[in-house]
Amino acid sequence: MAADAGRRVEVANLLSLGDDLIGVLLDTKDGESLGQAGERALMLRSACRSESGDLELQVKEYQEKINSCKEKIDKAKSETVTDEELNTLQNEMEEKLQSEQQLRQELRALSGELDNLDLQRASIEERKDAVKKKEKDLLKAQSMLSMCVSVTNIMPNFEDRDKISGYIVDKNKKKLDKFEFEKTMPPVEICDKLWKVV
């Protein structure tokens, strides 16, 4: 910038010198040659001024480009990350990746536990259904037994597995007589004997 200012001063001095020369040449009495020299000097001065104006415009344009480049450089410097910041960011990223891997492992473990719990739930529901069915069958069997007892007045004893045994009951379900038969006895005979007792 200082060099450009020095050049402007030199051009201004040159123009001033040219003006002085024209003044001297116009004062002399040497006629035509002085007139021609004066015209040439005026043309030279006009050309110098024109070129000086062009140069000033070019200098302004270059200065604007230089300023624009400096701004871009400053902006780029402000946006760049220092090595220390980059290392810090990289360390943070590695920690987050490790944390993510650990969370994925925990998720896999929880998923396995959830699958296991689903299997257990399904098994428990199957057992509940089986218990409900057994309860229903038991109620049905109790109803059937109650009906048989009320019709036949005979209540079997299911606790004695070695013999066919039970009680003959009255209408109030009071036990009156006990009976026992060997399992080797034919069923028709057992029925006949029970029918006779009832």
Residue frames as a rotation matrix with the C-alpha (Angstrom) as fourth column:
MET 1
0.575 0.818 0.000 0.00
0.818 -0.575 0.000 0.00
0.000 0.000 -1.000 0.00
ALA 2
0.449 -0.500 -0.740 2.87
0.106 -0.793 0.600 2.35
-0.887 -0.348 -0.303 0.83
ALA 3
-0.629 -0.687 0.364 4.51
0.414 0.099 0.905 1.46
-0.658 0.720 0.222 -2.50
ASP 4
-0.078 0.691 0.719 1.24
0.985 -0.059 0.164 2.33
0.156 0.720 -0.676 -4.31
ALA 5
0.797 0.351 -0.491 1.09
0.477 -0.865 0.155 5.68
-0.371 -0.358 -0.857 -2.50
GLY 6
-0.083 -0.919 -0.386 4.72
0.105 -0.393 0.914 6.35
-0.991 0.035 0.129 -3.55
ARG 7
-0.622 -0.110 0.775 3.83
0.748 0.207 0.630 5.63
-0.230 0.972 -0.046 -7.16
ARG 8
0.452 0.861 0.234 0.86
0.888 -0.460 -0.023 8.00
0.088 0.218 -0.972 -6.97
VAL 9
0.583 -0.321 -0.746 3.13
0.174 -0.848 0.501 10.73
-0.794 -0.422 -0.438 -5.63
GLU 10
-0.533 -0.835 0.136 5.56
0.278 -0.021 0.960 10.11
-0.799 0.550 0.244 -8.51
VAL 11
-0.313 0.503 0.806 2.72
0.944 0.068 0.324 10.28
0.108 0.862 -0.496 -11.04
ALA 12
0.746 0.603 -0.283 1.44
0.642 -0.764 0.066 13.46
-0.177 -0.231 -0.957 -9.42
ASN 13
0.157 -0.782 -0.603 4.95
0.063 -0.601 0.797 14.94
-0.986 -0.163 -0.045 -9.53
LEU 14
-0.662 -0.394 0.638 5.26
0.598 0.236 0.766 13.89
-0.452 0.889 0.079 -13.17
LEU 15
0.188 0.824 0.535 1.97
0.964 -0.259 0.061 15.57
0.189 0.504 -0.843 -14.01
SER 16
0.769 0.047 -0.637 3.01
0.332 -0.882 0.335 18.71
-0.546 -0.469 -0.694 -12.15
LEU 17
-0.273 -0.951 -0.143 6.35
0.164 -0.193 0.967 18.69
-0.948 0.241 0.209 -13.98
GLY 18
-0.469 0.185 0.864 4.48
0.878 0.208 0.432 18.27
-0.099 0.961 -0.260 -17.27
ASP 19
0.658 0.753 0.005 2.30
0.753 -0.657 -0.036 21.28
-0.024 0.027 -0.999 -16.42
ASP 20
0.443 -0.588 -0.677 5.38
0.072 -0.730 0.680 23.33
-0.894 -0.350 -0.281 -15.63
LEU 21
-0.585 -0.693 0.421 7.03
0.432 0.173 0.885 22.27
-0.687 0.699 0.198 -18.90
ILE 22
-0.008 0.672 0.741 3.94
0.993 -0.085 0.087 23.25
0.121 0.736 -0.666 -20.86
GLY 23
0.820 0.311 -0.480 3.95
0.435 -0.884 0.170 26.63
-0.372 -0.348 -0.861 -19.12
VAL 24
-0.030 -0.920 -0.390 7.60
0.027 -0.391 0.920 27.19
-0.999 0.017 0.036 -20.03
LEU 25
-0.629 -0.231 0.742 7.08
0.672 0.319 0.669 26.08
-0.391 0.919 -0.045 -23.61
LEU 26
0.355 0.840 0.411 4.09
0.933 -0.348 -0.094 28.35
0.064 0.417 -0.907 -24.06
ASP 27
0.711 -0.121 -0.693 6.06
0.205 -0.907 0.369 31.36
-0.673 -0.404 -0.619 -22.82
THR 28
-0.372 -0.927 0.051 8.84
0.329 -0.080 0.941 30.99
-0.868 0.367 0.334 -25.32
LYS 29
0.249 0.451 -0.857 8.60
-0.525 -0.681 -0.511 32.74
-0.814 0.577 0.067 -28.58
ASP 30
-0.790 -0.614 -0.003 9.75
-0.350 0.446 0.823 29.95
-0.504 0.651 -0.568 -30.79
GLY 31
-0.349 0.707 -0.615 6.58
-0.934 -0.317 0.166 29.62
-0.078 0.632 0.771 -32.78
GLU 32
0.335 0.618 -0.711 5.59
-0.785 0.600 0.152 26.48
0.521 0.507 0.686 -34.46
SER 33
-0.303 -0.508 -0.806 7.93
0.005 0.845 -0.534 24.03
0.953 -0.166 -0.253 -32.85
LEU 34
-0.971 -0.008 0.239 6.93
-0.236 -0.134 -0.963 25.30
0.040 -0.991 0.128 -29.46
GLY 35
-0.132 0.991 -0.012 3.25
-0.988 -0.133 -0.079 25.01
-0.080 0.002 0.997 -30.40
GLN 36
0.284 0.175 -0.943 3.76
-0.465 0.885 0.024 21.45
0.839 0.431 0.333 -31.61
ALA 37
-0.702 -0.588 -0.402 5.71
0.100 0.477 -0.873 20.63
0.705 -0.653 -0.276 -28.48
GLY 38
-0.768 0.480 0.424 2.92
-0.625 -0.417 -0.660 22.16
-0.140 -0.772 0.620 -26.43
GLU 39
0.240 0.890 -0.388 0.28
-0.932 0.323 0.166 20.11
0.273 0.322 0.907 -28.24
ARG 40
0.015 -0.318 -0.948 2.35
-0.103 0.943 -0.318 16.96
0.995 0.102 -0.019 -27.74
ALA 41
-0.927 -0.367 0.083 2.82
-0.087 -0.003 -0.996 17.85
0.366 -0.930 -0.029 -24.13
LEU 42
-0.342 0.886 0.313 -0.94
-0.928 -0.266 -0.261 18.32
-0.148 -0.379 0.913 -23.74
MET 43
0.415 0.458 -0.786 -1.54
-0.643 0.759 0.103 14.95
0.644 0.462 0.609 -25.43
LEU 44
-0.416 -0.664 -0.621 1.10
0.078 0.654 -0.752 13.37
0.906 -0.361 -0.221 -23.23
ARG 45
-0.894 0.118 0.433 -0.46
-0.447 -0.320 -0.835 14.94
0.040 -0.940 0.339 -20.16
SER 46
0.091 0.994 -0.066 -3.94
-0.995 0.094 0.044 13.75
0.050 0.061 0.997 -21.23
ALA 47
0.295 -0.065 -0.953 -2.60
-0.293 0.944 -0.155 10.22
0.909 0.325 0.260 -21.89
CYS 48
-0.754 -0.633 -0.178 -0.79
0.013 0.257 -0.966 10.24
0.657 -0.731 -0.185 -18.54
ARG 49
-0.613 0.594 0.521 -3.92
-0.778 -0.339 -0.529 11.34
-0.138 -0.730 0.670 -16.71
SER 50
0.390 0.781 -0.488 -6.00
-0.848 0.511 0.140 8.69
0.359 0.360 0.861 -18.50
GLU 51
0.037 -0.472 -0.881 -3.44
-0.009 0.881 -0.473 5.99
0.999 0.025 0.028 -17.73
SER 52
-0.887 -0.352 0.300 -3.14
-0.256 -0.166 -0.952 7.25
0.385 -0.921 0.057 -14.16
GLY 53
-0.155 0.926 0.345 -6.95
-0.985 -0.119 -0.123 6.98
-0.072 -0.359 0.930 -13.76
ASP 54
0.509 0.306 -0.804 -6.91
-0.504 0.864 0.010 3.45
0.698 0.400 0.594 -15.21
LEU 55
-0.408 -0.770 -0.491 -4.07
0.058 0.515 -0.855 2.46
0.911 -0.377 -0.165 -12.91
GLU 56
-0.771 0.176 0.612 -5.91
-0.631 -0.343 -0.696 3.88
0.087 -0.923 0.375 -9.89
LEU 57
0.327 0.942 -0.071 -9.01
-0.936 0.334 0.111 1.83
0.129 0.030 0.991 -10.81
GLN 58
0.350 -0.278 -0.895 -6.89
-0.149 0.926 -0.346 -1.29
0.925 0.254 0.282 -11.20
VAL 59
-0.756 -0.650 0.071 -5.16
-0.127 0.039 -0.991 -0.62
0.642 -0.759 -0.112 -7.87
LYS 60
-0.376 0.708 0.597 -8.59
-0.925 -0.243 -0.293 -0.21
-0.062 -0.663 0.746 -6.21
GLU 61
0.583 0.615 -0.531 -9.83
-0.684 0.724 0.087 -3.47
0.438 0.313 0.843 -7.74
TYR 62
-0.031 -0.684 -0.729 -6.69
0.059 0.727 -0.684 -5.34
0.998 -0.064 0.018 -6.65
GLN 63
-0.826 -0.256 0.502 -6.93
-0.430 -0.288 -0.856 -3.84
0.363 -0.923 0.128 -3.17
GLU 64
0.098 0.945 0.311 -10.57
-0.995 0.094 0.026 -4.99
-0.005 -0.312 0.950 -2.91
LYS 65
0.588 0.066 -0.806 -9.54
-0.312 0.938 -0.150 -8.49
0.747 0.340 0.572 -4.05
ILE 66
-0.506 -0.838 -0.205 -6.71
-0.007 0.241 -0.970 -8.51
0.863 -0.489 -0.128 -1.50
ASN 67
-0.630 0.343 0.696 -9.12
-0.774 -0.347 -0.530 -7.42
0.060 -0.873 0.484 1.25
SER 68
0.482 0.851 -0.209 -11.62
-0.846 0.514 0.143 -10.09
0.229 0.107 0.967 0.17
CYS 69
0.256 -0.485 -0.836 -8.88
-0.029 0.861 -0.508 -12.75
0.966 0.155 0.206 0.24
LYS 70
-0.777 -0.556 0.294 -7.76
-0.265 -0.134 -0.955 -11.59
0.570 -0.820 -0.043 3.71
GLU 71
-0.169 0.812 0.559 -11.37
-0.984 -0.109 -0.139 -11.85
-0.052 -0.574 0.817 4.96
LYS 72
0.663 0.409 -0.627 -11.67
-0.525 0.851 0.000 -15.36
0.534 0.329 0.779 3.51
ILE 73
-0.216 -0.837 -0.502 -8.36
0.041 0.506 -0.861 -16.37
0.976 -0.207 -0.075 5.11
ASP 74
-0.779 -0.038 0.626 -9.47
-0.582 -0.328 -0.744 -14.96
0.234 -0.944 0.233 8.49
LYS 75
0.262 0.954 0.147 -12.83
-0.965 0.254 0.072 -16.72
0.031 -0.161 0.986 8.17
ALA 76
0.513 -0.141 -0.847 -11.12
-0.223 0.931 -0.289 -20.00
0.829 0.337 0.446 7.25
LYS 77
-0.606 -0.794 -0.053 -8.73
-0.097 0.140 -0.985 -19.63
0.789 -0.592 -0.162 10.20
SER 78
-0.534 0.464 0.707 -11.64
-0.845 -0.275 -0.458 -19.01
-0.018 -0.842 0.539 12.59
GLU 79
0.548 0.818 -0.176 -13.48
-0.828 0.560 0.029 -22.06
0.122 0.129 0.984 11.25
THR 80
0.076 -0.577 -0.813 -10.53
-0.254 0.778 -0.575 -24.44
0.964 0.250 -0.087 11.45
VAL 81
0.962 0.260 0.085 -10.12
-0.172 0.335 0.926 -26.65
0.213 -0.905 0.367 14.47
THR 82
0.122 -0.960 0.250 -6.88
-0.976 -0.162 -0.145 -26.80
0.180 -0.226 -0.957 16.41
ASP 83
-0.350 -0.359 -0.865 -5.14
-0.286 0.920 -0.267 -30.12
0.892 0.154 -0.425 16.98
GLU 84
-0.990 -0.026 0.142 -6.06
-0.144 0.187 -0.972 -30.01
-0.001 -0.982 -0.189 20.67
GLU 85
-0.228 0.974 0.003 -9.75
-0.832 -0.194 -0.520 -29.48
-0.505 -0.121 0.854 19.88
LEU 86
0.146 0.231 -0.962 -9.58
-0.821 0.571 0.013 -32.21
0.553 0.787 0.273 17.25
ASN 87
-0.735 -0.467 -0.492 -8.03
-0.107 0.796 -0.596 -34.64
0.670 -0.385 -0.635 19.78
THR 88
-0.827 0.488 0.280 -10.70
-0.372 -0.099 -0.923 -33.73
-0.422 -0.867 0.263 22.34
LEU 89
0.088 0.901 -0.425 -13.47
-0.972 -0.016 -0.234 -34.30
-0.218 0.434 0.874 19.79
GLN 90
-0.100 -0.204 -0.974 -11.90
-0.574 0.811 -0.111 -37.59
0.812 0.549 -0.198 18.71
ASN 91
-0.962 -0.262 -0.070 -11.67
-0.081 0.524 -0.848 -38.76
0.259 -0.810 -0.526 22.34
GLU 92
-0.474 0.866 0.162 -15.31
-0.646 -0.217 -0.731 -37.81
-0.598 -0.451 0.662 22.90
MET 93
0.197 0.538 -0.819 -16.31
-0.951 0.308 -0.026 -39.70
0.239 0.784 0.573 19.76
GLU 94
-0.500 -0.454 -0.737 -14.41
-0.282 0.890 -0.357 -42.82
0.819 0.029 -0.573 20.89
GLU 95
-0.956 0.195 0.221 -16.07
-0.191 0.161 -0.968 -42.65
-0.225 -0.968 -0.116 24.32
LYS 96
-0.101 0.981 -0.165 -19.49
-0.864 -0.169 -0.474 -42.35
-0.493 0.095 0.865 22.68
LEU 97
0.047 0.062 -0.997 -18.73
-0.764 0.645 0.003 -45.30
0.643 0.762 0.078 20.39
GLN 98
-0.857 -0.383 -0.345 -17.67
-0.065 0.744 -0.665 -47.41
0.511 -0.547 -0.663 23.39
SER 99
-0.719 0.661 0.213 -20.81
-0.418 -0.167 -0.893 -46.33
-0.554 -0.732 0.397 25.22
GLU 100
0.104 0.765 -0.635 -22.90
-0.993 0.050 -0.103 -47.25
-0.047 0.642 0.766 22.18
GLN 101
-0.321 -0.291 -0.901 -21.25
-0.432 0.892 -0.134 -50.69
0.843 0.347 -0.412 21.98
GLN 102
-0.999 -0.040 0.013 -21.90
-0.027 0.394 -0.919 -51.26
0.032 -0.918 -0.395 25.68
LEU 103
-0.362 0.932 -0.024 -25.55
-0.709 -0.292 -0.642 -50.20
-0.605 -0.216 0.766 25.23
ARG 104
0.068 0.355 -0.932 -25.87
-0.897 0.430 0.098 -52.57
0.436 0.830 0.348 22.27
GLN 105
-0.719 -0.376 -0.585 -24.52
-0.105 0.891 -0.443 -55.45
0.688 -0.257 -0.679 24.38
GLU 106
-0.885 0.444 0.139 -26.93
-0.164 -0.018 -0.986 -54.59
-0.436 -0.896 0.089 27.18
LEU 107
-0.094 0.878 -0.469 -29.75
-0.952 -0.217 -0.216 -54.41
-0.291 0.426 0.857 24.63
ARG 108
-0.223 -0.050 -0.974 -28.82
-0.577 0.811 0.091 -57.86
0.786 0.582 -0.209 23.29
ALA 109
-0.957 -0.163 -0.241 -28.77
0.095 0.608 -0.788 -59.23
0.275 -0.777 -0.566 26.86
LEU 110
-0.627 0.779 0.013 -32.14
-0.437 -0.337 -0.834 -57.61
-0.645 -0.529 0.551 27.63
SER 111
-0.044 0.590 -0.806 -33.54
-0.984 0.114 0.137 -58.92
0.173 0.799 0.575 24.37
GLY 112
-0.570 -0.239 -0.786 -32.42
-0.190 0.969 -0.156 -62.44
0.799 0.061 -0.598 25.33
GLU 113
-0.972 0.230 -0.057 -34.01
0.097 0.167 -0.981 -62.06
-0.216 -0.959 -0.185 28.78
LEU 114
-0.351 0.885 -0.307 -37.19
-0.797 -0.454 -0.397 -60.73
-0.491 0.106 0.865 27.19
ASP 115
-0.161 0.242 -0.957 -37.33
-0.742 0.609 0.279 -63.72
0.651 0.755 0.081 24.82
ASN 116
-0.842 -0.211 -0.496 -36.80
0.136 0.808 -0.573 -66.03
0.521 -0.550 -0.652 27.82
LEU 117
-0.811 0.584 -0.020 -39.59
-0.187 -0.292 -0.938 -64.25
-0.554 -0.757 0.346 29.73
ASP 118
-0.170 0.753 -0.636 -41.87
-0.985 -0.141 0.096 -64.57
-0.017 0.643 0.766 26.68
LEU 119
-0.403 -0.034 -0.915 -41.19
-0.300 0.949 0.097 -68.32
0.865 0.313 -0.392 26.61
GLN 120
-0.966 0.034 -0.256 -41.87
0.250 0.365 -0.897 -68.57
0.063 -0.930 -0.361 30.35
ARG 121
-0.574 0.804 -0.153 -45.08
-0.632 -0.555 -0.540 -66.55
-0.520 -0.213 0.827 29.93
ALA 122
-0.116 0.517 -0.848 -46.23
-0.866 0.366 0.341 -68.85
0.486 0.774 0.405 27.14
SER 123
-0.647 -0.193 -0.738 -45.40
0.080 0.945 -0.318 -71.88
0.758 -0.265 -0.596 29.29
ILE 124
-0.945 0.319 -0.075 -47.28
0.029 -0.147 -0.989 -70.40
-0.327 -0.936 0.129 32.28
GLU 125
-0.315 0.874 -0.369 -50.29
-0.914 -0.384 -0.130 -69.64
-0.255 0.296 0.920 30.11
GLU 126
-0.247 0.188 -0.951 -50.25
-0.494 0.819 0.290 -73.23
0.833 0.542 -0.110 28.80
ARG 127
-0.863 -0.115 -0.491 -50.11
0.323 0.622 -0.714 -74.48
0.388 -0.775 -0.499 32.41
LYS 128
-0.774 0.632 -0.043 -52.93
-0.402 -0.541 -0.739 -72.11
-0.490 -0.554 0.673 33.40
ASP 129
-0.137 0.725 -0.675 -55.01
-0.954 0.086 0.286 -73.43
0.266 0.683 0.680 30.53
ALA 130
-0.445 -0.087 -0.891 -54.20
-0.069 0.996 -0.063 -77.01
0.893 0.034 -0.449 31.59
VAL 131
-0.978 0.096 -0.184 -55.14
0.191 0.077 -0.979 -76.21
-0.080 -0.992 -0.094 35.24
LYS 132
-0.496 0.845 -0.199 -58.41
-0.787 -0.535 -0.308 -74.61
-0.366 0.004 0.930 34.08
LYS 133
-0.118 0.427 -0.896 -59.16
-0.714 0.591 0.375 -77.67
0.690 0.684 0.236 31.97
LYS 134
-0.709 -0.191 -0.679 -58.40
0.247 0.834 -0.493 -79.97
0.660 -0.517 -0.544 34.92
GLU 135
-0.909 0.417 -0.025 -60.58
-0.152 -0.385 -0.910 -77.85
-0.389 -0.823 0.414 37.20
LYS 136
-0.228 0.847 -0.481 -63.35
-0.974 -0.206 0.100 -77.99
-0.014 0.491 0.871 34.63
ASP 137
-0.241 0.073 -0.968 -62.92
-0.326 0.933 0.152 -81.76
0.914 0.352 -0.201 34.29
LEU 138
-0.938 -0.146 -0.315 -62.90
0.241 0.380 -0.893 -82.09
0.250 -0.913 -0.321 38.10
LEU 139
-0.653 0.757 -0.016 -66.13
-0.596 -0.527 -0.605 -80.07
-0.467 -0.386 0.796 38.40
LYS 140
-0.053 0.611 -0.790 -67.65
-0.894 0.324 0.310 -82.21
0.445 0.723 0.529 35.69
ALA 141
-0.501 -0.216 -0.838 -66.50
0.036 0.962 -0.269 -85.36
0.865 -0.165 -0.474 37.47
GLN 142
-0.987 0.157 -0.041 -67.85
0.028 -0.089 -0.996 -84.05
-0.160 -0.984 0.083 40.81
SER 143
-0.342 0.910 -0.234 -71.16
-0.908 -0.384 -0.170 -83.24
-0.244 0.155 0.957 39.18
MET 144
-0.064 0.253 -0.965 -71.25
-0.598 0.765 0.241 -86.67
0.799 0.592 0.102 37.62
LEU 145
-0.794 -0.300 -0.529 -70.34
0.216 0.675 -0.706 -88.30
0.568 -0.675 -0.471 40.96
SER 146
-0.849 0.519 0.094 -72.99
-0.362 -0.444 -0.819 -86.26
-0.384 -0.730 0.566 42.76
MET 147
-0.067 0.844 -0.532 -75.58
-0.986 0.024 0.162 -87.30
0.150 0.535 0.831 40.20
CYS 148
-0.247 -0.097 -0.964 -74.54
-0.234 0.972 -0.038 -90.95
0.941 0.216 -0.262 40.47
VAL 149
-0.972 -0.134 -0.193 -74.70
0.157 0.244 -0.957 -90.81
0.175 -0.961 -0.216 44.28
SER 150
-0.595 0.803 0.027 -78.14
-0.669 -0.477 -0.570 -89.20
-0.445 -0.358 0.821 44.23
VAL 151
0.104 0.639 -0.762 -79.44
-0.900 0.386 0.201 -91.79
0.423 0.665 0.615 41.72
THR 152
0.078 -0.157 -0.985 -77.78
-0.075 0.984 -0.163 -94.92
0.994 0.086 0.065 43.13
ASN 153
0.843 0.151 0.516 -77.25
-0.488 -0.190 0.852 -93.94
0.227 -0.970 -0.087 46.77
ILE 154
0.716 -0.696 -0.056 -73.72
0.688 0.689 0.227 -95.39
-0.120 -0.201 0.972 46.39
MET 155
0.845 -0.534 -0.024 -70.65
-0.534 -0.844 -0.050 -93.26
0.006 0.055 -0.998 47.18
PRO 156
0.715 -0.629 -0.306 -67.37
0.417 0.734 -0.536 -94.83
0.562 0.256 0.787 45.98
ASN 157
0.782 -0.598 -0.175 -64.16
-0.051 -0.342 0.938 -94.58
-0.621 -0.725 -0.298 48.04
PHE 158
0.898 -0.439 -0.022 -61.39
-0.047 -0.047 -0.998 -93.46
0.437 0.897 -0.063 45.67
GLU 159
0.370 -0.801 0.471 -58.69
-0.927 -0.354 0.127 -93.43
0.065 -0.483 -0.873 48.35
ASP 160
0.113 -0.287 0.951 -58.51
-0.355 0.882 0.309 -97.21
-0.928 -0.373 -0.002 48.61
ARG 161
0.062 -0.176 -0.982 -56.82
-0.994 -0.097 -0.045 -98.28
-0.087 0.980 -0.181 45.38
ASP 162
-0.874 -0.477 0.094 -56.42
-0.474 0.879 0.050 -101.95
-0.106 -0.001 -0.994 46.30
LYS 163
-0.677 0.708 0.202 -60.15
0.617 0.695 -0.369 -102.71
-0.401 -0.125 -0.907 46.56
ILE 164
-0.560 0.666 0.492 -63.44
0.098 -0.537 0.838 -101.55
0.822 0.518 0.235 45.15
SER 165
-0.521 0.323 -0.790 -65.08
0.853 0.165 -0.495 -99.94
-0.029 -0.932 -0.361 48.16
GLY 166
-0.689 0.321 0.650 -67.52
-0.085 -0.926 0.368 -97.25
0.720 0.198 0.665 49.20
TYR 167
-0.890 0.452 -0.056 -70.64
0.059 -0.007 -0.998 -96.43
-0.451 -0.892 -0.021 51.20
ILE 168
-0.360 0.883 0.301 -74.33
0.729 0.064 0.682 -96.69
0.582 0.465 -0.667 50.75
VAL 169
-0.989 -0.031 -0.147 -75.95
0.109 -0.822 -0.560 -93.38
-0.103 -0.569 0.816 51.75
ASP 170
-0.118 0.993 -0.023 -79.45
0.872 0.093 -0.480 -92.13
-0.474 -0.077 -0.877 52.38
LYS 171
0.499 0.425 0.755 -81.15
0.787 -0.587 -0.190 -89.05
0.363 0.689 -0.627 50.94
ASN 172
0.990 -0.144 -0.004 -79.33
-0.124 -0.864 0.489 -86.72
-0.073 -0.483 -0.872 53.38
LYS 173
0.470 -0.846 -0.253 -76.01
-0.287 0.125 -0.950 -88.23
0.835 0.519 -0.184 52.25
LYS 174
0.292 -0.343 0.893 -75.42
-0.928 0.124 0.351 -89.89
-0.231 -0.931 -0.282 55.61
LYS 175
-0.473 -0.557 -0.683 -73.23
-0.677 0.726 -0.123 -92.97
0.564 0.405 -0.720 55.41
LEU 176
0.536 0.733 0.419 -75.18
-0.843 0.434 0.318 -96.07
0.051 -0.523 0.851 56.33
ASP 177
0.818 -0.227 0.528 -73.34
0.091 0.958 0.270 -99.19
-0.568 -0.173 0.805 55.20
LYS 178
0.041 -0.885 -0.464 -69.80
-0.859 -0.269 0.437 -99.77
-0.511 0.380 -0.771 54.00
PHE 179
0.936 0.197 0.292 -69.00
-0.031 0.872 -0.489 -102.22
-0.351 0.449 0.822 51.21
GLU 180
-0.039 -0.971 -0.237 -65.75
-0.819 -0.105 0.564 -103.75
-0.572 0.216 -0.791 49.89
PHE 181
0.943 0.226 0.245 -65.04
-0.042 0.809 -0.586 -106.03
-0.331 0.542 0.772 46.94
GLU 182
-0.023 -0.971 0.239 -61.81
0.270 0.224 0.936 -107.48
-0.963 0.086 0.257 45.59
LYS 183
-0.017 -0.065 -0.998 -60.66
-0.773 -0.632 0.055 -106.13
-0.634 0.772 -0.039 42.24
THR 184
-0.929 -0.369 0.001 -60.41
-0.299 0.753 0.586 -109.67
-0.217 0.544 -0.810 40.94
MET 185
-0.336 0.893 0.300 -64.20
0.400 0.424 -0.813 -110.05
-0.852 -0.153 -0.500 41.14
PRO 186
-0.632 0.146 0.761 -66.04
0.754 -0.112 0.647 -109.61
0.180 0.983 -0.039 37.79
PRO 187
-0.975 0.210 0.070 -67.88
-0.217 -0.968 -0.129 -106.26
0.041 -0.141 0.989 37.41
VAL 188
-0.266 0.938 -0.223 -71.26
-0.323 0.132 0.937 -107.92
0.908 0.322 0.268 36.74
GLU 189
-0.030 0.186 -0.982 -71.08
0.741 0.664 0.103 -109.73
0.671 -0.724 -0.158 40.05
ILE 190
-0.852 -0.323 -0.413 -70.14
0.518 -0.638 -0.570 -106.52
-0.080 -0.699 0.710 41.88
CYS 191
-0.785 0.603 0.141 -73.13
-0.478 -0.735 0.482 -104.72
0.394 0.311 0.865 40.31
ASP 192
-0.034 0.804 -0.593 -75.52
0.077 0.594 0.801 -107.52
0.996 -0.018 -0.082 41.29
LYS 193
-0.250 -0.144 -0.958 -74.34
0.911 0.300 -0.283 -107.51
0.328 -0.943 0.056 44.90
LEU 194
-0.979 -0.110 -0.174 -74.59
0.161 -0.935 -0.317 -103.70
-0.128 -0.338 0.933 45.14
TRP 195
-0.556 0.831 0.029 -78.07
-0.423 -0.313 0.850 -103.75
0.716 0.461 0.525 43.59
LYS 196
0.044 0.561 -0.827 -79.20
0.516 0.696 0.499 -106.20
0.855 -0.449 -0.259 46.21
VAL 197
-0.548 -0.319 -0.773 -77.82
0.836 -0.231 -0.497 -104.02
-0.020 -0.919 0.394 49.02
VAL 198
-0.981 0.195 0.025 -79.44
-0.191 -0.976 0.109 -100.83
0.046 0.102 0.994 47.74
